[in-house]
Amino acid sequence: MLHSASDGTGAAVWLTLAAILIAAKIGGELALRIGQPPVLGELLAGVALGNLPLLGIHGFSAEAPGLAFLAELGVVLLLFEVGLESTLAQMRAVGGSAAIVAVVGVVAPMLLGYGVSSLITPGGPVLHLFVGATLCATSVGITARVLKDAGAMERREARIVLGAAVLDDVLGLVVLAVVTAIAQKGALPSAGELARIVLIAVGFLGGALLLGRYGFPGVFRIAARLHTDGVLGALAIGVCLLLAGVSALAGLAAIVGAFAAGLVLDDVHVKEFGSESKHDVGELVRPIAAVLIPVFFVRTGMGVNLGQTSLAALGFGVALTLAAVVGKLVTGLAVRREPGIDRLLVGVGMIPRGEVGLIFADAGARLVVGGQPLVSPSVYAALVFMVLATTVVAPPSLMWRLRRCQ
């Protein structure tokens, strides 16, 4: 294998990274042209790239040194962006219906996912809990794009769905933190231990919000006096990585801290730089995220080995998809009865899992319990299938329901 003269990095790493970035952009473009979100094309591009050995083409590996770190950095920046697009004011303003929808949208899919997993695939309660957790979170980006394209953002149902999806992300991250901690212990904890894990997760998010409100404004005020280029972008990403690291030290997933970092950065922090809103921070982060985030999705797809995917795994994926769809459709029943409200529209809008489901699946594949990955390759393939299926079915279903409501 050829090596770089400067740092010893193998040529295969650079070639694999180049292939990933090119495949991501081609896949994303093709997905957009058929009316699907780019994340779907990036994931399928990864599946194609990872299965080239079946055609006798070798040289690209998802396990190439450094790619795992780049992929994890990409997903940290993704959750940072999600946090930047959310605000505490939005979360307070979503109202009772959105809060109830969010809770039902986490509990129902998780219970259904746990039940389906325990019936179909061998494994202990910890695995079934993780499978259930993967079904929890809604992809707010996919639903928001469809509602925006349809000119339906002002509908009451749209505000409920988007508000609930934001809360879903928060609740889903807490669930992920709890299940990850359980998986690391290798067994179900006692009630006291479970309460401690939940308190750590909630306490971390609360502490991050307090730090953002009372600590970070002073740091940004001092940084605004510096004259070097790129201070705001570097400081924002630094805060993201800081909270991601602290989150990991607390035993939580790093993405919990990244989301909290995006959530706490508001107008107060950036106004010292002459900016008008934290939208400016998003614009600074976006070019870096646009390169690294696709690495995560393509690499995730590369982890699906079609040669080892059995009919049983495919059947498990179909069963999980049904559980995922039903688990979100029932959220419509939680909406308060109001004149003109279409409860089914709310349920359909909550269906897509998208990037958040992939983050959960990847986290499970990287967790090691008893010397083995918590999520086996066949279960991983089934989870990716579920994410693909819900991502594909959601946009046309949502458009169909919107037309029926007009």
C-alpha positions in Angstrom: 0.0 0.0 0.0 1.2 3.5 -0.8 1.8 5.9 2.0 2.0 9.6 2.3 5.5 10.8 2.8 4.4 13.5 5.2 2.3 11.7 7.9 2.2 8.0 6.9 -1.5 8.0 6.0 -2.2 5.4 3.5 -3.2 6.4 0.0 -6.3 4.2 0.3 -7.6 6.6 3.0 -7.4 9.6 0.7 -8.9 7.6 -2.2 -11.7 6.3 0.0 -12.4 9.8 1.3 -12.5 11.3 -2.2 -14.8 8.5 -3.3 -17.1 9.2 -0.4 -17.4 12.9 -1.0 -18.0 12.4 -4.8 -20.5 9.6 -4.2 -22.3 11.7 -1.6 -22.8 14.6 -4.0 -23.9 12.4 -6.9 -26.3 10.5 -4.7 -27.7 13.6 -3.1 -28.3 15.2 -6.5 -30.0 12.2 -7.9 -32.3 12.0 -4.8 -33.3 15.7 -5.2 -34.1 15.1 -8.9 -36.7 12.5 -7.9 -38.2 14.6 -5.1 -36.4 12.8 -2.2 -34.1 14.4 0.5 -30.4 14.3 -0.2 -29.7 12.2 2.9 -31.4 9.3 1.1 -29.1 9.6 -1.9 -26.1 9.8 0.3 -27.1 6.7 2.3 -27.7 4.7 -0.9 -24.4 6.0 -2.4 -22.7 4.5 0.7 -24.5 1.2 0.2 -23.3 1.0 -3.4 -19.8 2.0 -2.5 -19.5 -0.4 0.4 -20.7 -3.3 -1.8 -18.4 -2.8 -4.8 -16.4 -5.9 -3.6 -19.4 -8.0 -4.7 -18.5 -6.8 -8.3 -14.8 -7.5 -7.8 -13.9 -3.9 -7.1 -11.8 -3.5 -4.0 -9.9 -0.6 -2.3 -12.7 1.3 -0.5 -13.2 0.6 3.2 -15.5 2.1 5.8 -12.9 1.1 8.4 -10.0 3.1 6.8 -8.1 4.9 9.5 -9.4 8.4 10.2 -12.8 7.9 8.5 -14.5 7.0 11.7 -13.3 10.2 13.4 -14.4 12.3 10.4 -17.8 10.7 10.4 -18.2 11.2 14.1 -17.1 14.9 13.7 -19.7 15.2 10.9 -22.5 13.9 13.1 -21.5 16.2 15.9 -21.7 19.2 13.6 -25.0 17.9 12.3 -26.6 18.0 15.8 -24.9 21.4 16.4 -26.8 22.7 13.3 -30.0 21.1 14.5 -29.6 22.9 17.8 -28.8 26.2 16.0 -32.1 25.9 14.1 -34.1 25.4 17.3 -34.7 28.0 20.0 -35.9 27.8 23.6 -38.6 30.2 22.7 -39.9 27.9 20.0 -39.9 25.0 22.4 -41.9 27.0 25.0 -44.4 28.2 22.3 -45.3 24.8 20.8 -48.2 24.4 23.2 -49.8 21.5 24.9 -50.7 19.5 21.8 -47.1 19.5 20.4 -45.7 18.4 23.8 -48.2 15.5 24.1 -47.6 14.5 20.5 -43.8 14.5 21.2 -44.2 12.3 24.2 -46.5 9.9 22.5 -44.2 10.0 19.4 -41.3 8.7 21.6 -43.1 6.2 23.8 -45.3 4.5 21.2 -42.5 3.7 18.7 -40.1 2.6 21.4 -42.6 0.2 22.9 -43.5 -1.2 19.4 -39.9 -1.4 18.4 -39.0 -3.2 21.6 -41.8 -5.7 21.1 -41.0 -6.4 17.4 -37.3 -6.8 18.2 -38.0 -9.2 21.1 -40.3 -11.3 18.9 -38.1 -11.5 15.8 -34.4 -11.2 16.6 -32.4 -13.0 19.3 -30.8 -10.8 21.9 -31.2 -9.5 25.4 -33.3 -6.6 26.7 -30.6 -4.1 26.1 -30.5 -4.8 22.3 -34.3 -4.6 22.1 -34.2 -1.3 24.1 -31.7 0.2 21.6 -33.8 -1.0 18.6 -36.8 0.7 20.2 -34.9 3.9 20.8 -33.9 4.0 17.1 -37.5 4.4 16.2 -38.1 7.4 18.5 -36.9 10.5 16.9 -38.6 12.3 14.0 -36.5 14.0 11.2 -37.7 17.6 11.4 -35.7 18.5 8.3 -37.6 16.2 5.9 -41.0 17.2 7.2 -40.2 20.9 7.2 -39.0 20.7 3.6 -42.2 19.1 2.4 -44.4 21.5 4.3 -42.4 24.5 3.0 -42.6 23.3 -0.6 -46.3 22.8 -0.2 -46.8 26.3 1.2 -48.3 24.7 4.4 -46.0 26.1 7.0 -48.7 28.3 8.5 -51.2 25.5 9.1 -51.9 24.7 12.7 -50.9 21.0 12.0 -47.6 22.1 10.6 -46.7 24.1 13.8 -47.7 21.1 15.9 -45.6 18.7 13.9 -42.5 20.9 13.8 -42.8 21.8 17.5 -43.2 18.1 18.4 -40.3 17.1 16.2 -38.0 19.5 17.9 -39.1 18.1 21.3 -38.8 14.6 19.9 -35.1 15.4 19.2 -34.6 16.4 22.8 -36.4 13.5 24.3 -34.8 11.1 21.8 -31.3 12.3 22.9 -32.2 11.7 26.5 -33.4 8.2 25.6 -30.2 7.6 23.7 -28.2 8.7 26.6 -30.1 6.4 29.0 -30.0 3.4 26.7 -26.3 3.9 25.9 -25.5 4.0 29.6 -27.5 0.8 30.1 -25.7 -0.8 27.2 -22.3 0.1 28.6 -23.2 -1.6 31.9 -24.4 -4.6 30.0 -27.5 -5.1 32.0 -30.7 -3.4 33.0 -30.1 -1.1 36.0 -32.1 -0.8 39.2 -34.7 1.9 39.5 -32.3 4.1 41.5 -29.6 3.7 38.9 -32.0 4.4 36.0 -33.1 7.6 37.8 -29.5 8.6 38.2 -28.8 8.2 34.5 -31.9 10.2 33.6 -30.9 12.9 36.1 -27.4 13.1 34.6 -28.9 13.5 31.1 -31.5 16.1 32.1 -29.0 17.8 34.4 -26.4 18.1 31.7 -28.9 19.8 29.3 -30.1 22.1 32.1 -26.5 23.0 33.1 -25.6 23.6 29.5 -28.5 26.0 29.1 -27.5 27.9 32.3 -23.9 28.1 31.1 -25.1 29.4 27.7 -27.2 32.1 29.4 -24.8 33.3 32.0 -21.3 32.1 31.1 -20.8 32.2 27.3 -22.0 35.8 26.7 -18.9 37.0 28.5 -16.6 34.7 26.5 -18.1 35.9 23.2 -17.8 39.5 24.4 -14.0 39.1 25.0 -13.6 37.2 21.7 -15.3 40.0 19.8 -12.3 42.2 20.6 -9.9 39.9 18.7 -8.9 41.0 15.2 -7.9 37.7 13.6 -10.2 36.2 10.9 -12.8 33.6 11.6 -13.0 34.2 15.4 -16.8 33.7 15.6 -16.8 30.5 13.5 -13.9 29.0 15.4 -15.3 29.9 18.8 -18.8 28.5 17.9 -17.3 25.2 16.8 -15.0 25.2 19.9 -18.1 25.6 22.1 -19.7 22.7 20.2 -16.7 20.4 20.7 -16.3 21.5 24.4 -19.9 20.6 25.3 -19.6 17.4 23.2 -16.5 16.4 25.2 -18.1 17.2 28.5 -21.1 15.3 27.5 -18.9 12.2 26.7 -17.1 12.6 30.1 -20.5 12.6 31.8 -21.3 9.2 30.2 -23.7 10.6 27.6 -23.4 10.6 23.8 -21.2 13.4 22.4 -24.1 14.5 20.2 -26.2 15.4 23.3 -23.6 18.1 24.0 -23.4 19.2 20.4 -27.2 19.7 20.3 -27.1 21.7 23.6 -24.3 23.9 22.2 -26.4 24.8 19.2 -29.4 25.4 21.4 -27.7 27.8 23.8 -26.0 30.0 21.2 -28.5 32.8 20.6 -28.5 36.4 19.5 -27.0 37.5 22.8 -23.7 35.7 22.0 -23.2 36.9 18.4 -24.4 40.5 18.6 -21.0 41.6 19.9 -19.6 40.6 16.5 -22.0 43.0 14.7 -24.2 40.1 13.7 -28.0 40.2 13.9 -28.8 36.6 14.8 -27.2 33.2 15.3 -28.1 32.5 11.7 -24.7 34.0 11.0 -23.1 31.2 13.1 -24.9 28.7 11.0 -23.6 30.2 7.8 -20.0 30.0 9.1 -20.4 26.4 10.2 -22.3 25.2 7.0 -19.3 25.0 4.6 -17.4 22.7 7.0 -20.5 20.7 7.8 -21.3 20.3 4.1 -18.1 18.4 3.7 -18.1 16.3 6.9 -21.8 15.4 7.4 -22.0 13.4 4.1 -19.0 11.4 5.3 -21.2 10.1 8.1 -24.1 9.2 6.0 -22.1 7.5 3.2 -20.0 5.6 5.7 -23.2 4.5 7.5 -24.4 3.1 4.2 -21.1 1.4 3.6 -21.7 -0.6 6.7 -24.6 -2.4 5.1 -23.2 -5.6 3.6 -25.7 -6.8 1.0 -23.8 -10.1 0.6 -24.5 -10.9 4.3 -28.1 -9.5 4.4 -30.5 -12.4 4.8 -34.2 -12.6 4.1 -34.6 -12.7 7.8 -32.9 -9.4 8.2 -35.0 -7.9 5.4 -38.2 -9.3 7.1 -37.1 -7.7 10.3 -36.6 -4.4 8.5 -40.1 -4.6 7.1 -41.5 -5.3 10.6 -39.6 -2.4 12.1 -40.8 -0.1 9.3 -44.5 -1.0 10.1 -43.8 -0.4 13.8 -42.1 2.9 13.0 -45.0 4.1 10.9 -47.8 3.0 13.3 -45.9 4.4 16.3 -46.0 7.8 14.7 -49.4 7.7 13.2 -50.9 7.2 16.7 -49.5 10.6 17.7 -52.4 12.2 15.8 -54.7 10.8 18.4 -52.9 12.9 21.0 -53.8 16.1 19.3 -56.5 18.1 21.0 -59.7 18.2 19.1 -60.0 21.6 17.4 -62.1 22.9 14.5 -60.3 22.3 11.2 -57.4 20.2 12.7 -56.5 17.1 10.7 -55.1 14.6 13.2 -54.0 12.2 10.5 -51.9 14.9 8.9 -50.0 15.3 12.2 -49.4 11.6 12.4 -48.1 11.4 8.8 -45.9 14.4 9.4 -44.1 12.6 12.3 -43.2 9.5 10.2 -39.7 10.2 8.7 -36.7 9.1 10.7 -33.9 10.3 8.4 -30.6 11.4 9.8 -31.6 11.0 13.5 -32.4 7.3 13.1 -29.1 6.7 11.3 -27.3 8.4 14.2 -28.9 6.0 16.7 -28.2 2.9 14.5 -24.5 4.0 14.1 -24.2 4.5 17.9 -25.5 1.0 18.5 -23.1 -0.5 16.0 -20.2 1.1 17.8 -21.2 0.0 21.3 -19.5 -3.2 22.4 -21.2 -5.5 25.0 -19.5 -8.7 26.1 -16.8 -8.2 23.4 -19.4 -8.0 20.6 -21.1 -5.1 18.9 -24.5 -4.4 20.5 -26.1 -4.1 17.1 -25.1 -7.0 14.8 -24.6 -6.4 11.0 -28.1 -8.0 10.3 -29.9 -5.8 12.8 -27.9 -2.8 11.6 -29.1 -3.6 8.0 -32.7 -3.9 9.3 -32.5 -0.5 11.0 -31.0 1.2 7.9 -33.8 -0.3 5.9 -36.4 1.1 8.3 -34.8 4.6 8.0 -34.7 4.3 4.2 -38.4 3.2 4.0 -39.8 5.9 6.4 -37.7 8.5 4.6 -39.1 7.5 1.2 -42.7 7.0 2.2 -43.1 10.2 4.2 -42.9 13.0 1.5 -45.5 11.5 -0.9 -47.8 10.5 2.0 -47.6 14.0 3.5 -48.3 15.6 0.1 -51.3 13.3 -0.4 -52.8 14.2 3.0 -52.2 17.9 2.4 -54.1 17.7 -0.8 -57.0 15.9 0.9 -57.1 18.6 3.6 -57.5 21.5 1.1 
